Every structure is written in structure tokens, then in C-alpha cells.
């Protein structure tokens, strides 16, 4: 009873104290719970941000397919580039009976190649619709009767006038001056002697390379002179010469027996190449020089055209497949030199270039063959370098050696 009385008497104190004690007891777990809840909220927010970021950068379900298509296109591009590189050296042959080894044992097969080779060079000139300046024989034939009617006192002046008229007439008949002898290698077969199959096949091979290179030069001239009917209207007035050895291409003279040689050493060839290219397991490198008379304003145009893309036909290395048209671009200019023209010089006396300013453009160029393109027909004798040891007069020694000029004329 005393306790009850005491509690009743101190109710005003006990109740607030009890409430305060209860609040204190509840506060501790509340703080603890709030801390845990806060951490959970932070974790949830961080996880939410990560999920949101992952969603925004998530790979599409089609991405794998897109990447695969992209990689496949790159592979196709690489394959296409390789295919195009191979096609540059897949060219028509002058004879389908010789490479890589003759299909016949008779020496006559090489005589047939010689005829095809000479005919091909004649056709190159015909394709340009070209002639050389009138020769002494042509001038005598055309002017003989008129000179016979001329008095003795005026013969010299009349003769000069007649020659001048004949030469001007030639200028109006053709778009460019050229002759087969301007192409190095044209006269190679003039003094040829059979010295075994390996040597003969090698000779044919390098003649074939020479012809391919000359084709590109003729294609360039034809493109530059497209639509022109006279020398005066043409951009390229005259092809002076093409050479594969050291010397002036403009004065090829009797060096028309020169054939290409592969550049096999650094700094070799006709000019120390800034490209650094030489023959290796992937490419064959050949140097040649070229001289033309060209309109002064068209120098860069001619150089660009020479190095531009060209087309060629290919019907397989047996010549028995449907004809396909391929593209090639194999020429790089290593050096150029421009000379003024003295029209009174003996080398230009019978040539008329029109009224425009003209120059002589001399170039040294690099020609690249893709080995894989013609590997199946390249003769073993060429691959192994099993060719005669002597070189042509003036021929650079760093190339693979070829046959000499001192051969007996073939009967």
C-alpha cells in the first residue's frame, strides 16, 4: 500500500521519467536502423547508376552481326586489292607456245616468236597513226621529177623548197612522229643465234616484258593525242626513244637491241630510286628512260597520264579463256629533265611541230610487275638467273644479265 501511495504521490514525476526512458530506449535502434537504411540507399543508388550506365552503353543485339559485316568488308577489300595487284601482271602474250617452257622442241618456235615480236612493234606505231619524218629515199622519189625540170642556177634553192614542202606535208598527215626503231629491243632479233632452250626462252621473256612496257607508253601518247589528226594539233609531237640501259633515250641509234633487266640491288638501275624498290619475292622492278617532244604547256599532263591507270585484255596464259579486261598502274617517274628545242638542229630539221612552244621531256621511270600475277609462266631460267653472262653494250651491270649483241645473224 505504501508503494501505491508513493507512486500516486509521485505520478507527475514518474510518468515523464518513464516516457523519457522509453524514448531513449527507442532512439538507439532507430539511429542504427537509419544508418543501415542509408547505406542500403547509397548502394541502391550506386547500383541504379551502374545499371543506367550499362543500359545506355549496352551493345545492340545486332552489333555482333554489324561488326562481322564490317570485318568481312575489310577482308573483301584486302582480297580485292590483292586480286587487282595480281591482275596487273596478267597480260596477253606474243606467243602462247613458249612460257614457261616451249610446247615444241623445234627452234622454229623462236622464229615464230621473232615474227610476232616485230609485227607487234609495227602495230604499236600504226596504233599511234605515226610515221617518221620523210627519209632521203622518200624525198628523192617525190621530188625527183620536179628537180629535173629546174634550171641549174636555181636547183639548190628549189630543192630546199621542195624538201620543206614535203616535210610540212608529212606533218599534216600524222598526229605524231614515231618509228619502230625508237623502241629499245626492236632490233634484238636482227643478230640472234640459238644457244639452247633456256637462253632462248629467257630472250623471249625479256622481249615480252619490253613489249608490255612499250604498250603503256603508246597508250599514253594515244590518250594525250586523242582526236588530233596533225602534229601541229597534238600534245605529244614526237617519240624520240625508249631505252632500258644507260644513255640518251633521244639518241637511241643502234642500241635498239637493249632489253629490260630486273633491278636487284639497292641503288641499282638507271637512277638511284627514291622509292627504294628492287626485285624481291613479291615484285619485279625494271627501269626505263623515255624521251618525247611535247607541248610545253602539257608537260605535267603527260607525266600524269603516263602514271595513270590503264586497261589490258587477258584470256588466260594458254589464250583459251574468255577475254577479260583488267586494269594496271605500274609506272613511277623517278627523274625528269626538260630541254629546250633548237628547231634548226640537225635532229629536228625535217620535223615540223607547229607554232606552239615545245620542249624535249626526258624521263627515267620505274615499272613494277607483281610476281604472283605471272609466276606460273615465268621461265625457270629467269627465276634462277641461268642466262648468258655477257650484257648489252651500256647495259647496267646490276640487273640480271642477258645475251650479248655480238651474235651471228640468223639465217
C-alpha positions as CSV (number, residue, x, y, z in Angstrom):
1,X,0.0,0.0,0.0
2,X,2.9,2.3,0.8
3,X,4.3,1.7,-2.7
4,X,0.9,2.5,-4.3
5,X,0.7,5.6,-2.2
6,X,4.2,6.6,-3.2
7,X,3.5,6.1,-6.9
8,X,0.3,8.0,-6.7
9,X,2.0,10.8,-4.8
10,X,4.9,11.0,-7.4
11,X,2.8,10.3,-10.6
12,X,3.7,13.7,-12.0
13,X,7.4,12.8,-11.9
14,X,7.3,9.1,-12.7
15,X,5.3,9.3,-15.9
16,X,7.6,11.8,-17.7
17,X,10.6,9.9,-16.5
18,X,9.1,6.6,-17.9
19,X,8.4,8.3,-21.2
20,X,11.9,9.7,-21.4
21,X,13.4,6.3,-20.6
22,X,11.2,4.7,-23.3
23,X,12.2,7.3,-25.8
24,X,15.8,6.8,-25.0
25,X,15.5,3.0,-25.5
26,X,13.7,3.5,-28.9
27,X,16.2,6.2,-30.1
28,X,19.2,3.8,-30.2
29,X,17.8,1.2,-32.6
30,X,16.2,4.0,-34.7
31,X,19.7,5.6,-35.2
32,X,21.1,2.1,-36.0
33,X,18.3,1.4,-38.4
34,X,18.7,4.8,-40.1
35,X,22.4,4.1,-40.7
36,X,21.7,0.7,-42.2
37,X,18.9,2.2,-44.4
38,X,21.2,5.0,-45.5
39,X,23.9,2.5,-46.6
40,X,21.3,0.5,-48.4
41,X,20.0,3.6,-50.2
42,X,23.6,4.5,-51.2
43,X,24.2,1.0,-52.5
44,X,20.9,1.0,-54.3
45,X,21.6,4.4,-55.9
46,X,25.1,3.3,-57.0
47,X,23.7,0.1,-58.4
48,X,21.0,2.1,-60.2
49,X,23.5,4.4,-61.7
50,X,25.6,1.4,-62.9
51,X,22.5,-0.2,-64.4
52,X,21.5,3.0,-66.1
53,X,25.1,3.4,-67.5
54,X,25.1,-0.2,-68.7
55,X,21.8,0.3,-70.3
56,X,22.9,3.4,-72.2
57,X,26.1,1.7,-73.4
58,X,24.6,-1.7,-73.9
59,X,25.6,-3.5,-77.2
60,X,22.8,-3.9,-79.6
61,X,21.7,-7.5,-80.2
62,X,22.6,-6.7,-83.9
63,X,26.1,-5.3,-83.0
64,X,27.8,-8.7,-83.4
65,X,26.4,-9.0,-86.9
66,X,27.4,-5.4,-87.7
67,X,31.0,-6.0,-86.6
68,X,31.2,-9.2,-88.5
69,X,29.9,-7.5,-91.7
70,X,32.4,-4.7,-91.1
71,X,35.3,-7.2,-90.7
72,X,34.1,-9.1,-93.7
73,X,34.1,-6.0,-95.9
74,X,37.7,-5.3,-94.7
75,X,38.7,-8.8,-95.7
76,X,36.9,-8.4,-99.0
77,X,38.8,-5.1,-99.6
78,X,42.1,-6.8,-98.8
79,X,41.3,-9.7,-101.1
80,X,40.2,-7.3,-103.8
81,X,43.4,-5.3,-103.6
82,X,45.4,-8.5,-103.8
83,X,43.4,-9.7,-106.7
84,X,43.9,-6.3,-108.6
85,X,47.6,-6.5,-107.9
86,X,47.8,-9.9,-109.4
87,X,45.8,-8.9,-112.4
88,X,48.2,-6.1,-113.3
89,X,50.8,-8.7,-114.4
90,X,48.3,-11.0,-116.1
91,X,48.7,-9.8,-119.7
92,X,48.3,-11.1,-123.2
93,X,51.3,-12.9,-124.6
94,X,53.0,-12.6,-128.0
95,X,53.2,-16.4,-128.1
96,X,51.3,-19.0,-126.1
97,X,53.7,-21.7,-127.0
98,X,56.9,-20.7,-125.1
99,X,56.2,-19.9,-121.4
100,X,57.2,-21.3,-119.0
101,X,58.6,-24.0,-121.3
102,X,58.3,-24.4,-125.0
103,X,55.5,-26.7,-126.2
104,X,57.6,-27.8,-129.1
105,X,61.2,-28.9,-129.4
106,X,61.9,-27.2,-132.8
107,X,63.9,-24.0,-133.0
108,X,61.2,-22.8,-135.4
109,X,59.1,-21.8,-132.4
110,X,61.5,-19.0,-131.6
111,X,61.4,-17.8,-135.3
112,X,57.7,-17.6,-134.9
113,X,58.1,-15.5,-131.8
114,X,60.5,-13.2,-133.6
115,X,58.0,-12.6,-136.3
116,X,55.2,-11.9,-133.8
117,X,57.5,-9.6,-131.9
118,X,58.4,-7.5,-134.9
119,X,54.9,-7.3,-136.1
120,X,53.8,-6.1,-132.6
121,X,56.1,-3.2,-132.8
122,X,54.9,-2.2,-136.2
123,X,51.4,-2.3,-134.9
124,X,52.4,0.0,-132.0
125,X,53.4,2.6,-134.5
126,X,50.2,2.0,-136.5
127,X,48.1,2.4,-133.4
128,X,49.7,5.9,-133.0
129,X,49.0,6.6,-136.7
130,X,52.6,7.6,-136.8
131,X,55.3,8.0,-139.3
132,X,58.8,9.3,-139.1
133,X,60.0,12.4,-141.0
134,X,60.5,11.8,-144.7
135,X,63.6,9.9,-145.5
136,X,66.1,10.7,-148.3
137,X,64.5,7.9,-150.4
138,X,61.0,9.3,-149.9
139,X,62.1,12.8,-150.7
140,X,64.0,11.8,-153.9
141,X,61.0,9.8,-155.0
142,X,58.6,12.6,-154.6
143,X,60.8,15.5,-155.7
144,X,62.9,13.9,-158.4
145,X,60.8,14.9,-161.4
146,X,60.4,18.5,-160.3
147,X,64.1,18.8,-159.6
148,X,64.8,17.5,-163.1
149,X,62.8,20.4,-164.6
150,X,64.6,23.0,-162.6
151,X,67.4,25.1,-164.1
152,X,71.0,24.6,-162.9
153,X,71.1,28.1,-161.4
154,X,68.1,27.5,-159.1
155,X,68.4,23.8,-158.3
156,X,69.7,24.3,-154.8
157,X,67.0,26.7,-153.7
158,X,64.3,24.8,-155.4
159,X,65.5,21.6,-153.9
160,X,65.4,23.1,-150.4
161,X,61.9,24.5,-151.0
162,X,60.6,21.1,-152.3
163,X,62.1,19.3,-149.2
164,X,60.4,21.9,-147.0
165,X,57.0,21.3,-148.6
166,X,57.3,17.5,-148.4
167,X,58.2,17.7,-144.7
168,X,55.3,20.1,-144.0
169,X,53.0,17.8,-145.9
170,X,54.1,14.9,-143.6
171,X,53.3,17.0,-140.5
172,X,49.7,17.3,-141.7
173,X,49.3,13.6,-142.4
174,X,50.0,12.2,-138.9
175,X,49.4,13.1,-135.3
176,X,52.8,12.2,-134.0
177,X,56.3,11.3,-135.3
178,X,57.5,7.8,-134.4
179,X,59.1,4.7,-135.8
180,X,59.7,1.1,-134.6
181,X,63.4,1.8,-134.2
182,X,62.6,4.2,-131.4
183,X,61.6,1.3,-129.1
184,X,64.6,-0.4,-127.4
185,X,64.6,-4.1,-128.1
186,X,63.0,-3.7,-131.6
187,X,66.3,-4.8,-133.3
188,X,67.1,-7.5,-130.8
189,X,66.4,-10.4,-133.2
190,X,68.4,-8.9,-136.0
191,X,71.6,-10.7,-134.8
192,X,70.2,-13.6,-132.9
193,X,71.6,-17.1,-132.6
194,X,70.1,-20.1,-130.9
195,X,72.2,-21.1,-127.8
196,X,70.0,-23.6,-126.1
197,X,66.4,-23.6,-124.9
198,X,67.0,-21.9,-121.6
199,X,68.8,-19.0,-123.2
200,X,66.2,-18.7,-126.0
201,X,63.2,-18.8,-123.6
202,X,64.9,-16.1,-121.5
203,X,65.4,-13.9,-124.5
204,X,61.7,-14.3,-125.4
205,X,60.7,-13.5,-121.8
206,X,62.6,-10.2,-121.6
207,X,61.3,-9.3,-125.1
208,X,57.8,-9.9,-123.8
209,X,58.4,-7.5,-120.8
210,X,59.8,-4.9,-123.1
211,X,56.7,-5.1,-125.3
212,X,54.3,-4.7,-122.3
213,X,56.2,-1.5,-121.2
214,X,56.2,-0.1,-124.7
215,X,52.4,-0.7,-124.9
216,X,51.9,1.6,-121.9
217,X,54.0,4.3,-123.5
218,X,52.0,4.1,-126.7
219,X,48.7,4.1,-124.8
220,X,49.8,7.3,-123.0
221,X,50.7,9.0,-126.3
222,X,47.4,8.0,-127.8
223,X,45.4,9.3,-124.9
224,X,47.3,12.6,-125.0
225,X,46.7,13.0,-128.7
226,X,43.1,11.7,-128.8
227,X,41.2,13.4,-131.6
228,X,44.2,15.0,-133.1
229,X,44.9,14.5,-136.9
230,X,48.0,16.6,-137.3
231,X,51.3,17.0,-135.4
232,X,50.5,20.7,-135.0
233,X,47.3,19.9,-133.1
234,X,48.8,17.2,-131.0
235,X,50.1,17.4,-127.4
236,X,52.9,14.8,-128.0
237,X,54.7,15.7,-131.2
238,X,57.3,13.0,-131.4
239,X,58.5,9.9,-129.7
240,X,62.3,10.2,-129.7
241,X,63.1,6.9,-128.0
242,X,62.7,4.4,-125.1
243,X,65.8,2.7,-123.6
244,X,66.5,0.1,-120.9
245,X,70.1,1.0,-120.5
246,X,72.2,4.0,-119.6
247,X,72.4,6.6,-122.3
248,X,70.3,9.2,-124.1
249,X,66.9,7.9,-125.0
250,X,66.6,10.6,-127.5
251,X,69.5,9.2,-129.5
252,X,68.8,5.5,-129.3
253,X,70.8,4.9,-132.5
254,X,72.0,1.3,-132.9
255,X,71.2,0.4,-129.3
256,X,67.8,-0.9,-130.2
257,X,68.9,-4.4,-129.0
258,X,68.7,-3.4,-125.3
259,X,66.2,-5.4,-123.3
260,X,64.9,-4.9,-119.8
261,X,66.8,-6.1,-116.8
262,X,65.5,-6.6,-113.3
263,X,66.8,-4.2,-110.7
264,X,68.2,-6.5,-108.0
265,X,70.3,-4.2,-105.8
266,X,69.6,-1.1,-103.7
267,X,70.6,2.0,-105.7
268,X,70.7,-0.1,-108.9
269,X,69.0,0.5,-112.2
270,X,69.2,3.7,-114.3
271,X,68.7,6.0,-111.4
272,X,69.0,5.7,-107.6
273,X,65.3,5.2,-106.9
274,X,63.8,7.3,-104.2
275,X,61.1,4.6,-103.8
276,X,63.8,2.1,-102.6
277,X,62.1,-0.6,-104.5
278,X,64.0,-3.6,-106.0
279,X,63.1,-7.0,-107.2
280,X,62.2,-9.4,-104.3
281,X,59.8,-12.3,-103.6
282,X,56.8,-10.1,-104.3
283,X,57.7,-7.8,-107.2
284,X,60.0,-7.4,-110.2
285,X,61.4,-3.9,-110.8
286,X,62.5,-2.6,-114.2
287,X,63.9,0.9,-115.1
288,X,63.5,2.6,-118.5
289,X,64.1,6.0,-119.9
290,X,61.8,7.9,-122.2
291,X,62.2,11.0,-124.4
292,X,59.4,12.8,-126.2
293,X,58.8,16.2,-127.8
294,X,55.8,17.6,-126.1
295,X,53.8,20.8,-126.0
296,X,55.3,23.0,-123.2
297,X,52.0,23.5,-121.5
298,X,51.3,19.8,-121.4
299,X,54.4,18.5,-119.5
300,X,52.6,17.7,-116.3
301,X,49.6,16.4,-118.1
302,X,51.9,13.9,-120.0
303,X,53.6,12.8,-116.8
304,X,50.3,12.3,-115.0
305,X,48.9,10.3,-117.9
306,X,52.0,8.1,-118.1
307,X,51.5,7.1,-114.5
308,X,47.7,6.8,-114.7
309,X,45.6,3.6,-114.7
310,X,45.4,1.7,-118.0
311,X,43.5,-1.3,-119.2
312,X,44.6,-4.6,-120.8
313,X,43.0,-7.8,-122.0
314,X,43.7,-11.2,-120.6
315,X,42.4,-14.6,-121.9
316,X,44.5,-16.9,-119.7
317,X,48.1,-18.0,-120.1
318,X,47.0,-20.5,-122.7
319,X,45.0,-18.0,-124.7
320,X,41.9,-20.3,-124.4
321,X,39.7,-18.4,-121.9
322,X,37.1,-15.7,-122.5
323,X,38.7,-12.3,-122.8
324,X,38.6,-10.3,-119.6
325,X,39.6,-6.6,-119.3
326,X,41.9,-5.9,-116.3
327,X,43.4,-2.7,-115.0
328,X,47.0,-1.8,-114.2
329,X,49.0,1.1,-113.0
330,X,52.7,0.2,-112.8
331,X,54.8,3.2,-113.7
332,X,56.5,5.6,-111.3
333,X,58.6,8.6,-112.6
334,X,62.0,8.7,-110.8
335,X,63.5,11.7,-112.6
336,X,62.5,14.3,-115.1
337,X,64.5,16.7,-117.2
338,X,63.3,19.4,-119.6
339,X,65.3,20.7,-122.6
340,X,64.6,23.5,-125.0
341,X,64.3,22.7,-128.7
342,X,66.6,24.1,-131.4
343,X,64.5,23.6,-134.5
344,X,67.5,24.3,-136.6
345,X,69.4,21.4,-135.1
346,X,70.0,18.5,-137.4
347,X,67.9,16.2,-135.3
348,X,64.8,18.4,-135.9
349,X,65.4,19.6,-139.5
350,X,62.8,17.6,-141.2
351,X,60.3,17.7,-138.3
352,X,57.6,20.3,-138.0
353,X,56.0,20.7,-134.6
354,X,53.6,23.6,-135.3
355,X,53.6,27.1,-134.0
356,X,53.3,26.2,-130.3
357,X,56.2,26.2,-127.8
358,X,57.6,22.7,-127.5
359,X,60.2,21.1,-125.3
360,X,62.0,17.8,-125.0
361,X,60.9,15.9,-122.0
362,X,63.3,13.2,-120.7
363,X,62.1,10.8,-118.0
364,X,63.6,7.9,-116.1
365,X,60.8,5.6,-114.8
366,X,60.3,2.5,-112.7
367,X,58.0,-0.3,-113.8
368,X,56.6,-2.8,-111.3
369,X,55.4,-6.4,-112.0
370,X,53.6,-8.4,-109.5
371,X,55.3,-11.8,-109.3
372,X,52.3,-13.7,-108.3
373,X,50.5,-12.5,-111.4
374,X,52.9,-14.2,-113.9
375,X,54.7,-16.7,-111.6
376,X,53.1,-19.6,-113.4
377,X,54.6,-18.7,-116.7
378,X,57.9,-17.1,-115.7
379,X,60.6,-19.4,-117.1
380,X,62.8,-21.3,-114.6
381,X,65.8,-20.0,-116.4
382,X,64.8,-16.5,-115.5
383,X,63.9,-17.3,-111.9
384,X,67.3,-19.0,-111.4
385,X,69.2,-16.4,-113.4
386,X,70.6,-19.1,-115.7
387,X,71.2,-16.8,-118.6
388,X,74.3,-15.8,-120.7
389,X,76.8,-13.9,-118.6
390,X,77.5,-11.0,-121.1
391,X,75.4,-7.9,-121.1
392,X,74.4,-5.5,-123.8
393,X,76.7,-2.5,-124.5
394,X,75.8,0.1,-122.0
395,X,73.6,-2.2,-120.1
396,X,73.6,-1.7,-116.3
397,X,75.5,-4.5,-114.5
398,X,73.2,-4.6,-111.5
399,X,70.4,-6.2,-113.5
400,X,70.0,-9.9,-114.2
401,X,72.4,-10.5,-117.2
402,X,71.1,-11.1,-120.7
403,X,72.5,-12.2,-124.0
404,X,75.1,-10.0,-125.9
405,X,74.9,-8.1,-129.2
406,X,77.8,-9.9,-130.8
407,X,75.8,-12.7,-132.1
408,X,75.7,-14.3,-135.6
409,X,72.9,-13.2,-137.8
410,X,70.3,-15.9,-138.0
411,X,69.8,-17.4,-141.5
